[in-house]
């Protein structure tokens, strides 16, 4: 709240303060959305970020804009991870399991990206595919992917995970993350799924 008090005294936030508040809000929204989904009260996000709801609305006019910023951050993280894995023999598998981790942690994410209706998200699926494709090409050359498996096939597994999560939650059953991960891995890759 110290940043906001400085803003109140001068009347306008500095660019550095505004950028910092935006980063705090996106980080808080990522955590809150992961815990409670995209319908978490905005007051909770503002409070977790240490800013007022007015500051939240100054940066994000509506919930969808904030969720779009969270999605953008996640896709930028996927792109950076893919770049880091570009020379790794198992890069496609590692990125795939990272995508599964994100889906298991933030189940609403795949649904929002897949439907493409949220402002600013139309290209996020394309960017994710573009990050994955070179790694999948390398895996294909090395015989680590079943013949005919495409980038779209790999991305199709994300809504499958969402369906497993929904069914598990509805039935009150224990998590099936490990079993789901192993089945999907075996369906895409010729290598053994990771242990555990």
Buried (B, 14 or more C-beta within 10 A) or exposed (E): EEBBEEBEEEEEBEEEBBEBBBBBBBBBBBBBBBEEEBEBEBEBBBBBBBBBEEBBBBBBEEBBBBBBBBBBBBBEEBBEBBEEBEEBEBBBBBBBBBBBEBBBEBBBBBBBBBEEEBEEBEEBBEBBBEBBBBBBEBBBEEEBBEEEBBBEBBBEBBBBBBEBBEEBEEEEEEEBBEEBBBBBBEEBBEBEBEEE
